[in-house]
Amino acid sequence: MDLIELADPIDQWEAMTAVARAADAGPWDSIWLFDHFHTVPEPARETVFACTPGAARAGRSTSGRRTGIRGPASRTEWAPSPSRSS
């Protein structure tokens, strides 16, 4: 997700939350974040949030979607969000 158009880091964080909520409204059963602390494909001086708080925020902002953190190459970490009852 490109946040370059938003100057305020709070607005950037809220934009990420809005994407999680949009995914929650769709047919997907999980939301994944990429485990990198730089922009991809080229490193640039732009905001990049750590994936662990981002996954926690995504899980908290949805109605129970599982959140995951995708690591580099063949390593995958899974951090399921807690189930919520309706």
C-alpha positions, 0 to 999 in steps of 0.5 A: 500500500502506497502512503506517499500521498498522505503527509501525516503519519496518523492519516497513514495509519488510519488509511491502513485501518480503512483497508483492513475494514474494506477487506473485512467487508469482502470475501476474504478470511484473512489479512496478511502484512509483509515483514519488511521495514523498507519500501518495495521494490526500491528503498525510499524515505517514506513511512513504513509501519512495523508489521506486528502492530499493523497486524494487531491493528488490522485484527482489532479493526475487523469482525474477526478476520485472521491476520498474518505476517508474511516473512521473506522467501520461504519463511512464513510466520502466522499470528492469528487474531483471536476469534470473536463471537457474534 
